Amino acid sequence: MPPSVIVIMGVSGCGKTTVAQRLSTRLRWQFAEADDFHTASNIDKMRAGTPLTDEDRWPWLAAMRAWIDATRASGKRCIVTCSALKRVYRERLATGRDDVRFVHLTGSYETIAARMAGRQHAYMPPGLLQSQFDTLEAPGADENPLVLSIDHEPGTLVEKIVAELSLRPA
């Protein structure tokens, strides 16, 4: 059974937003950017170069989960970006929802750091990238993730996601 919720996950700078927006356009599914769910205090911490703690992330994850639930309740399918760095974060988003699938975009620190150096982000400084790699708990096989290398172009990644998860437009 194809999922009705896709969470595009990975460290900052891996291309989550680019891939998710293209996938959303391709499928005509609802889309949400994880950054839009952060509290003002989280944004301030990140702008200051301070990594978020689990306590900082709980309200952020709860807000995303509420958006997912509301979208599902309206009968729509959706795509959301979320770093989802720890298993417990993924559990907060997906527990009790068999229709949620995680797509983990992976790449080397060097590749992602180079991407981040060439982009402007509202509040995620490149200096926090190492903390994201340090925090990352790659999804285990029991989480049934689709793991894709960012060595592929975004359009290729979208087509791989569509094919591997047997997705259909809304």
SERO-4910 file (N, C-alpha, C, O; in steps of 0.05 Angstrom, whole numbers):
BEGIN
 pado doro    nc1    nc2    nc3   cac1   cac2   cac3    cc1    cc2    cc3    oc1    oc2    oc3
  Met    A     17    -24      0      0      0      0     18     25      0     34     28     18
  Pro    A     15     42    -20     30     67    -20     24     85      4      1     85     13
  Pro    A     43     99     13     39    118     36     22    142     27     21    149      3
  Ser    A      9    155     46     -5    180     40     10    204     53      2    226     49
  Val    A     31    198     68     48    219     80     77    211     75     86    189     81
  Ile    A     91    230     63    120    227     58    135    248     75    129    272     73
  Val    A    154    239     91    171    257    105    199    255     92    212    235     93
  Ile    A    207    278     80    234    279     68    253    288     90    251    311    100
  Met    A    272    271     98    289    276    121    318    276    114    326    267     92
  Gly    A    334    287    132    363    288    129    374    313    142    358    330    150
  Val    A    400    315    143    412    338    155    407    363    139    400    362    115
  Ser    A    411    386    151    408    411    138    426    412    113    449    404    114
  Gly    A    416    423     91    432    426     67    432    402     49    445    403     28
  Cys    A    417    381     56    418    357     39    398    359     15    399    342     -3
  Gly    A    381    379     15    363    383     -8    334    375     -2    319    371    -21
  Lys    A    327    373     23    300    365     31    279    382     17    260    372      5
  Thr    A    282    408     20    261    427     10    259    425    -20    237    424    -31
  Thr    A    281    425    -34    281    424    -63    267    398    -73    249    400    -90
  Val    A    275    376    -61    263    350    -70    233    349    -62    217    341    -78
  Ala    A    227    358    -38    199    357    -29    181    375    -45    159    367    -52
  Gln    A    190    399    -52    174    417    -69    169    405    -96    147    406   -107
  Arg    A    190    394   -108    187    381   -134    168    357   -133    152    353   -151
  Leu    A    171    341   -112    154    318   -109    125    327   -105    106    315   -117
  Ser    A    121    347    -89     94    358    -84     81    368   -111     58    362   -116
  Thr    A     97    382   -126     87    391   -152     80    368   -171     60    367   -184
  Arg    A     98    348   -171     94    325   -189     69    309   -181     54    300   -199
  Leu    A     64    306   -155     42    290   -146     16    306   -140     -5    295   -138
  Arg    A     19    333   -138     -3    350   -131    -13    343   -102    -37    343    -97
  Trp    A      7    338    -85      1    333    -56      6    358    -41     21    376    -50
  Gln    A     -5    360    -17      0    383      1     29    382      9     42    361     11
  Phe    A     41    406     15     69    408     22     72    426     46     59    447     48
  Ala    A     90    419     64     97    436     87    127    435     91    139    413     89
  Glu    A    138    457     98    167    460    104    170    460    134    158    476    148
  Ala    A    187    442    144    191    440    173    199    466    186    191    472    209
  Asp    A    215    482    172    224    508    184    200    525    192    202    541    211
  Asp    A    178    523    179    154    539    185    141    532    211    124    546    221
  Phe    A    149    509    223    137    500    248    154    508    273    145    503    295
  His    A    178    518    268    195    525    291    184    549    307    171    567    296
  Thr    A    189    548    333    181    570    350    202    593    346    224    588    336
  Ala    A    194    616    354    212    640    352    238    635    368    260    642    359
  Ser    A    235    622    391    259    617    408    278    597    394    302    600    396
  Asn    A    267    577    380    284    559    365    300    573    343    324    569    340
  Ile    A    285    591    329    298    606    307    320    623    319    342    625    307
  Asp    A    315    636    341    335    653    354    360    637    362    382    646    358
  Lys    A    356    613    373    378    596    381    395    589    356    420    591    357
  Met    A    382    580    335    397    572    311    412    595    299    435    593    290
  Arg    A    399    619    298    412    642    287    438    649    303    457    658    292
  Ala    A    437    643    329    460    648    346    481    626    344    502    628    357
  Gly    A    475    605    328    494    583    325    492    562    346    511    547    350
  Thr    A    470    562    361    466    543    383    449    519    373    426    524    365
  Pro    A    459    495    375    443    472    367    418    469    385    419    475    408
  Leu    A    397    459    373    372    454    388    375    429    405    389    410    398
  Thr    A    361    429    427    360    406    445    334    391    439    317    400    424
  Asp    A    331    367    451    306    352    448    283    369    458    262    369    446
  Glu    A    287    382    481    265    399    492    257    421    473    233    428    472
  Asp    A    276    432    458    269    452    438    252    440    415    235    453    404
  Arg    A    258    415    409    246    403    385    218    391    391    202    388    372
  Trp    A    210    386    416    184    373    421    161    390    410    144    379    397
  Pro    A    159    416    416    137    431    405    137    433    375    116    433    362
  Trp    A    161    434    363    164    434    334    153    409    322    138    410    302
  Leu    A    160    386    333    150    360    323    120    358    328    106    347    311
  Ala    A    110    367    350     81    366    356     66    383    335     44    375    326
  Ala    A     77    406    328     63    423    308     63    409    281     42    410    267
  Met    A     84    396    273     85    381    248     65    358    248     51    353    229
  Arg    A     65    343    271     47    321    273     18    330    271      1    317    258
  Ala    A     11    353    283    -16    364    282    -23    371    253    -45    366    244
  Trp    A     -4    382    238     -8    389    210    -13    363    194    -31    362    177
  Ile    A      4    343    198      0    317    185    -28    306    191    -42    297    172
  Asp    A    -35    306    216    -61    295    224    -84    310    211   -104    298    202
  Ala    A    -83    337    211   -104    353    199   -105    348    168   -127    346    157
  Thr    A    -83    345    156    -83    340    127    -94    313    121   -111    310    103
  Arg    A    -86    293    136    -97    266    133   -127    266    138   -142    253    123
  Ala    A   -136    280    159   -165    281    166   -181    293    144   -205    287    141
  Ser    A   -169    311    128   -184    324    106   -184    306     81   -194    314     61
  Gly    A   -171    283     83   -171    264     61   -149    270     40   -150    258     19
  Lys    A   -131    287     47   -109    294     28    -84    279     36    -80    271     58
  Arg    A    -67    277     16    -40    265     20    -20    288     22    -25    310     11
  Cys    A      2    283     36     21    305     40     50    297     41     57    274     45
  Ile    A     66    318     38     95    315     39    105    337     58     97    360     56
  Val    A    122    329     77    133    349     96    163    344     98    172    321     97
  Thr    A    178    365    100    207    363    104    211    363    135    197    376    150
  Cys    A    231    348    143    238    348    172    265    334    174    269    312    163
  Ser    A    283    346    189    309    333    192    306    305    204    320    287    197
  Ala    A    287    302    223    281    276    236    306    261    243    310    238    237
  Leu    A    324    275    256    351    265    261    352    241    279    370    224    277
  Lys    A    333    239    298    333    217    317    309    199    313    288    208    304
  Arg    A    312    174    321    290    155    319    266    165    335    243    164    325
  Val    A    271    176    359    249    186    375    233    208    361    209    211    365
  Tyr    A    247    225    345    233    246    330    215    233    308    192    241    304
  Arg    A    226    213    295    210    199    274    186    185    287    164    184    275
  Glu    A    190    174    310    168    161    324    146    181    331    123    175    329
  Arg    A    154    205    340    135    226    346    118    233    322     94    239    325
  Leu    A    129    232    298    115    239    274     98    216    263     77    220    251
  Ala    A    107    191    267     95    169    252     81    148    269     65    133    259
  Thr    A     85    147    296     73    126    312     42    127    309     30    148    312
  Gly    A     31    104    303      2    101    300     -7    110    272    -31    112    267
  Arg    A     11    115    254      5    123    227     20    105    208     43    111    200
  Asp    A      7     84    199     20     65    181     24     76    153     38     64    137
  Asp    A     12     99    148     14    110    121     36    131    118     37    145     98
  Val    A     54    133    138     76    152    137    101    137    129    108    116    140
  Arg    A    115    148    109    141    137    100    162    159    101    157    182     94
  Phe    A    186    151    110    209    169    111    227    164     87    234    141     80
  Val    A    235    186     74    255    185     53    279    200     63    279    224     68
  His    A    301    185     67    325    196     79    345    204     57    355    186     43
  Leu    A    350    230     54    370    239     35    397    240     48    401    253     69
  Thr    A    416    226     37    442    223     49    464    234     31    462    233      6
  Gly    A    485    243     44    509    253     30    531    257     49    527    257     73
  Ser    A    555    261     39    578    265     56    578    293     68    565    311     58
  Tyr    A    592    295     91    594    321    104    606    341     85    596    364     83
  Glu    A    626    334     70    640    352     51    620    363     30    620    386     24
  Thr    A    605    345     18    586    352     -3    565    372      8    559    392     -4
  Ile    A    554    365     31    533    382     43    544    409     52    531    429     49
  Ala    A    568    408     64    580    433     73    585    452     50    581    476     52
  Ala    A    594    441     27    598    457      3    572    469     -7    571    492    -15
  Arg    A    550    453     -6    524    464    -14    516    487      5    506    507     -4
  Met    A    519    482     31    511    503     50    527    528     47    517    550     51
  Ala    A    552    526     40    569    549     36    559    566     12    564    590     11
  Gly    A    546    553     -7    536    567    -30    507    576    -29    496    585    -49
  Arg    A    495    574     -6    467    582     -3    463    601     20    480    603     37
  Gln    A    440    614     20    433    632     42    409    621     56    388    617     43
  His    A    411    616     81    388    606     97    381    627    118    399    640    129
  Ala    A    356    630    123    346    651    141    359    649    169    364    670    181
  Tyr    A    363    625    179    374    622    206    391    598    211    399    594    234
  Met    A    396    581    192    412    557    197    440    561    187    446    557    163
  Pro    A    459    569    204    486    575    196    501    549    190    496    528    202
  Pro    A    519    549    170    535    525    164    550    514    188    555    490    189
  Gly    A    555    530    208    569    520    232    554    500    248    566    485    264
  Leu    A    528    498    243    512    478    258    511    451    243    500    432    254
  Leu    A    522    449    219    521    424    204    533    401    219    522    379    220
  Gln    A    557    405    232    570    383    246    552    373    268    551    349    273
  Ser    A    537    390    282    520    381    304    497    364    292    488    346    306
  Gln    A    488    370    268    468    353    256    478    325    249    465    305    255
  Phe    A    502    324    238    515    298    233    519    283    259    516    258    260
  Asp    A    527    297    280    532    284    306    507    273    318    507    252    331
  Thr    A    485    287    313    459    279    325    445    257    308    430    241    319
  Leu    A    451    256    282    437    238    265    438    208    273    460    197    277
  Glu    A    415    196    277    412    167    280    399    158    255    374    160    252
  Ala    A    414    147    237    403    138    211    380    118    216    382    101    234
  Pro    A    359    120    201    336    102    205    345     73    202    360     66    183
  Gly    A    335     56    219    341     27    217    322     14    197    302     25    189
  Ala    A    329    -10    189    313    -25    170    285    -29    180    266    -30    164
  Asp    A    281    -31    206    255    -35    217    237    -10    214    212    -12    217
  Glu    A    249     13    207    233     37    202    225     39    172    210     56    164
  Asn    A    235     20    156    228     18    127    233     45    112    215     54     98
  Pro    A    256     57    116    261     82    102    269     77     72    278     55     65
  Leu    A    264     97     56    275     97     29    300    115     32    297    139     37
  Val    A    323    104     27    348    119     30    359    125      3    364    107    -13
  Leu    A    364    151     -3    373    159    -29    397    178    -26    398    195     -8
  Ser    A    417    174    -43    440    191    -43    435    217    -58    422    218    -79
  Ile    A    445    239    -46    442    265    -59    461    269    -82    463    291    -93
  Asp    A    476    248    -89    493    250   -112    477    251   -138    487    258   -159
  His    A    451    244   -135    432    246   -158    420    274   -160    418    288   -139
  Glu    A    413    282   -183    399    308   -187    371    307   -174    360    285   -172
  Pro    A    360    329   -165    334    329   -152    312    316   -169    295    301   -158
  Gly    A    312    321   -195    291    309   -212    293    279   -212    273    265   -212
  Thr    A    318    268   -212    322    239   -211    312    228   -184    300    207   -183
  Leu    A    318    243   -162    309    234   -136    279    233   -135    268    214   -124
  Val    A    266    253   -146    236    253   -146    226    228   -161    208    214   -151
  Glu    A    237    222   -184    228    199   -199    233    173   -184    217    154   -186
  Lys    A    256    171   -170    262    148   -154    241    144   -132    232    122   -127
  Ile    A    234    166   -119    215    165    -97    188    156   -108    175    138    -97
  Val    A    179    168   -130    153    160   -142    153    131   -149    134    116   -143
  Ala    A    174    121   -162    175     93   -170    177     74   -146    163     54   -145
  Glu    A    196     80   -128    201     61   -106    177     59    -87    172     38    -75
  Leu    A    162     81    -84    139     81    -65    112     77    -79     91     79    -67
  Ser    A    113     73   -106     89     69   -122     69     92   -117     45     87   -112
  Leu    A     78    116   -119     62    140   -114     46    148   -139     55    145   -161
  Arg    A     22    159   -134      5    169   -156     -3    197   -150     -7    205   -127
  Pro    A     -7    213   -171    -17    241   -166    -44    241   -153    -60    222   -155
  Ala    A    -49    263   -139    -75    267   -125    -97    271   -146   -120    274   -139
***
